[in-house]
Amino acid sequence: MKKVLMASVLAVTSVLPTTMLHAEPKSESPAAWSHQEASKIERDSSNTAPLIEKEEIEQMAPNHWVWDTWPLRNKDGSVAKVNGYKVIFALTAPDDVLPGKRHDIATIRYFYSKNGQDWKMGGEAFDPEQAYGSRQWAGSAMVEDGKIHLFYTATGRKGEDGITYEQRLALANGEMSVSKDGISFSDWSHDIILEPQGEYYQTEEQSEGGILYSFRDPWYFEDPKTGEEYITFEGNSAGHASEQTCQPRNIGDEQYQGSTEVSNEASAYNGNVGLAKLDSEDYTEWETLPPVLEADCVNQQLERPHFVMKGNQYYLFVDSHKFTFSPGIEGPDGLYGFTADSLYGNYEPLNESGLVVANPEDNPFQAYSWIVLPNGNVISFVNYIDLGDVSLKEVGAQPVDFQYEHFGGTLAPTLKLSIHKDETRIVNELQYGKVN
């Protein structure tokens, strides 16, 4: 898909010159992505990404796997350009590690480029020994007056006897320098800025060892309608897993409830999108707020949530896997989206079902970790290619050579997304790793 099919693209809205309005959580429950809505998920020509050809993949980082990636942005969400350089951050691991084990030793590295496509690896963003967590997972980064604020997920704890999956939200504040030799960072300080308390977001103990536990992926967002600053993140609805039930709003309207039998196992799925509001000038203190969206009884993981503004509309995007949908719902590995006219609005799924970008049916795991940029470009990484009948959960049981051979571990082709009101469409495929 090389031709532009539609000219309309996402655009960043400038800060409105009006009286500041405070976004307050609604007293009722957050917006729900219902079983009824998710049951409409279907691939078609508007949402299916072009096939990634294995022979066209080129590794961007010598001797390293690269996966979850995010650009350095300005406060308004636009991609930053510092003295002519664009910067991206990514989770990385040596490429002699089995792809499935890369998460256990992930470190954040940065890359820089003049044209937003030919990336030079600059090394580790900061010394991981000085950071929180036994390893650091995905987040976001914002530059302000030469200072960088890098939000990340602190996973596990240093000195732990074995790999654990405790997750806390952390912040690294540092200095950014630009020279003829490129980009460098220094003078980092680290703080834990948010931990689950069990009121709005499930603690690891409350999860009772369930399907998958999440409290991660902090994404900085300045609300142009109010000027207030937030981080959004992936979580699970609070409460002990064994006590959670499906509520009518999680299922659908009365007719759907009466005609559809929802599996008893669905109550174990409780992904949500969380929010916290800035409460200090140095970005180290945040007020935990209720979630803006829940997928109880629908999906366990709403990964890498992020907002994009177009006009007065809020667009909330998340990533999810096929295997994290509850029984009875067939959703592909893909990018999903929702829209509302206020931050705590009643988010409605884009394209009726929520599906925005899907991997093609004959290569269902080719890409993952999509991020929508303000201009409508969508970046992701090459995941597993040409698995045949092997599912994502079965990859780890395959021969070692098979696992290495079929993993991409580099940035995927960038997609161009058009959005109009509550509908989206893939309109073009750009170069591998293009960020602008």
Disulfide bonds with the S-S distance in Angstrom:
Cys246-Cys297 2.05
